[in-house]
Amino acid sequence: MSRSHRLFDLLQILRRHRGTVSGAVLAQESGVSLRTIRRDVLTLQAMGADIDAEAGVGYVLRPGFVLPPLSFTEEELHALVVGAEWVARQTDPQLAHAVSNALAKINGVLAPNMREALDNTSFYVGPTKCSAATGLDLAQCRQALREQRKMRITSMNQSGGTFELIIWPIMLGFEGTRRSVAGWCETEAAFRIFYCEHIVGAELMVDRYTRNRRTLVKEWRASDEYPCASSKVVLTAGASRN
């Protein structure tokens, strides 16, 4: 969770309790340490939040404080709407629900004169379904990316046979009607792109990969396996296997 989200959530917890609430309770509900709560309260106080703090007792938020409204240009809001429409129509239901919630939150803090720019009837993004059935759950794959977890995938080769690989997912790809996941293939010790129509099964493993995902992305982009580095792109690792 980003620091700005954490501060916002802390404000919401203080509002919900209304009266005095202990730092231990705030820490438990926020999922952070008591030390972080103390630091975040000081930050909110510096931003103008009227929070009374008493050692050994707790904290109370006095009414009247609101975060300043988000400031966007119309073009920025239009870009958000188009991006949200694309995500809602071309990814999985969980991400579509998340983007709908995100737009609702933005609408709730916009200045009234800017809300019309967030009207999603101004744009149309047609639905694009994945070109073929796949054994890869995109929501599960996103979890693997967030938690840097390994995945065991079962892929299909050109002759219709299957084989298993262990990969470190580092990026999801959306290209036209095709969906793919890029990652380090532990089995073949190389970066590969795996297209979803070739994947017939996938399992999220308990094991986490030891390298940082962002570092791996940088290394992939600098390698010969990155699509822009060569005109030849490996569609599926082991595609030539029999």
N, C-alpha and C positions, 0 to 999 in steps of 0.2 A: 504494500500500500504506500502511495506517495505521501509525503509530509503534509501537503495541502489537504488531501483527503482525510488524513488522520486528524488534523486540526478541526476540519468540518465535522467529522464524526464525534469528536470530543464535545463540541458545542451542542450537537444534537442530544448527546447523553445528558449534559448539564441541564438543557431545557426540559428534557423528559422527567428528570428527578425533581425539578422546580426548587425543592428545598436543599438543605445542606447534604452533600454526599461525600463520603470519605475517598481519599486518594486510592485506597486499596480496591474499592468497588469500581472506580473509574478505570483503574489498570486492568481489572478482570474483564470488564465489559469491552474495553478497547483492545485487549489482547496484547498489551505492551507492559513494560516495567513501570514501577512506581516512579523511578527516576525520570523516565520519559514523560510521564504525566506532569511532573513538577516543571520540567523544561517547557512542555507545550503550554501549560497554563501561563507561564511567564511570557511566552510568545504572544498568546492571545491577549494578555493584559497590555502588552506593548502595542498591539493593533487597535486597542481601544475598548476591549471587552471589559465590562464591569464585573470582575470576578473577585469575590471576597474569599480570602484564604486564611484559615486559622490553624496553626500547628496542633496536631492531635485531634482536630475536629473534622475538618474537610473543606470543601469548596461549595460556593453557591454563585450562580450566575444571576445578576440583577437584570430585570427586563429592560428592553429597549435597544439592545445591541444586535445589529445585523451586519453580515459581511457585505462589502460593497458589491454592487451588481457587476456581472461580467460585461466587458466592453468588446463588442465585435463590430466590424463593418458589415454592410449588406453582402458584399462579395464573400467574406469569410463565412457568414451564415449560410449562403447559398452553397458554398463548398462543403460545409458540414452536412447539409441536407442531401446533396447528391451522393456524397460518400456513404451516408447512412442508408439511403435507398439502395445503393449497390450492395452493401453488406447484407441488408435485410432480405434481398432477393436472390443472392448468389452464394450464400454460405449456409450454415446449419441453423436450426431453430433456436438453439441456445444463444448464439451470437446475434441473431435477429432480435430476440427479446431484449438482450443487453443494450443494443443500439437504440431501440425504442425507449428504454428507460433513460438512457443518456440524453436523448433529445428532450424528453419531458423535464429532466432536471435543468437543462440549459434554459428551456422555455420559462421555468419557474423563477429564474433569477434575472431574466432579461428585462431591460427597461420596456415599459408598455409600447412605446413607439417603434421598437425593434422587433416585436413578436411577429409582425406580418411577414418579415423576411424569412422567418423560420417555417412558413407555410409550405408543407411538403406537396401541395397540389400544384406547385409551380413547375415541377419537374417530373419527368417520367423515366424510370430506368426499368427496362424490360427484364423479366425473369430469364435466367440462363441456368438450366439444369446441367449437372455433370453428365458428360457424354455416355457414361456407362456405370453399371453398378460397381460398388467397391466394398472391400472388407475393412476399409479404414474409417474409423469414427473421427471426424474432424474435431469434435469437442474433446475427445480423449487425447488426440494429438496435440491440441493446444495446452492441455494439462501437462503433457510430457515436455513441451517447450518451456512452460513456466517453471516447472520443478526440476528441469534438466534430468529427466528420467529416460532410461533406455526403453526401446520398443523392440519386440520380436515380431517381425512381419513375415508372412508367407506370400511369396510372389510367384507369378506364373511366367514361364518362359515361352519362347516362340512355338515350341512343339506341344504346348498344352500341359506340360509337367509343372510341378511346383517345387520350390526350395525355400528354406528358411534363412533369414539373415537377422543379425542383431544390429540395430542402428541407433545413433545418437541424433534425434531430430533437432534441427537448428532453424528451420524456416518452412512455412507453408507457402505454396504458390498457387495463384489463380490466373490461368492463362486461357482466355476465351471460355470454352466449355470444359477445359481440362483442369484437374486438381492434382497437385503434386506435393510431396514433402522432400525437402533436401536435408541431408544429414551425413554424418561420418559413418561409414559402414565398418563396424568393428570386425565383421567377418572377413572383409576384403581389404581392410586397412586403407581406405580411400574415400574421398567425398563422392557422393552419388546423388542423383535426382531420381526419385521413385514416383512414377505416375500412378495415380490412384486406380485407374482401370486395370492395372496389372496386379494390384494387391488384393488377395482373396481372404486374408485374415491378418489381424494385428492384435497384439497384446501389450498392454502397458506394464512394464516390469517394475519391480521394487527398486532395483539398482539404479543409482544415479551416476551419470558420467562425470568424470573428475575434472574435465576441462570446462572453462567458462563458455557459455553458449555464444556470447557476443564476440569473444576472441575467435571461436571457431568460424563464425560467419565471415569475419575479416580474412581469415586464412583461406576460406573457400573462395571468396571473391578474388583473391590474389592468385589462385591456382588455375591450372589448365582445365580443370573440371567445371569451372564457372562458365555458364552459357555464353557470356560476352567475350570470353577469352578464346573461344574457338568456334568454328562453324559447326563442329560435330559435338552434339550433346548426348550424353549417355542417358537414354530414356529409362532404363531399368537395369540396375546392376545384375549381372549374370544373365542378360537377355539371350545370350548365345548358348546357354547351357542346354543340355539335352536331358 
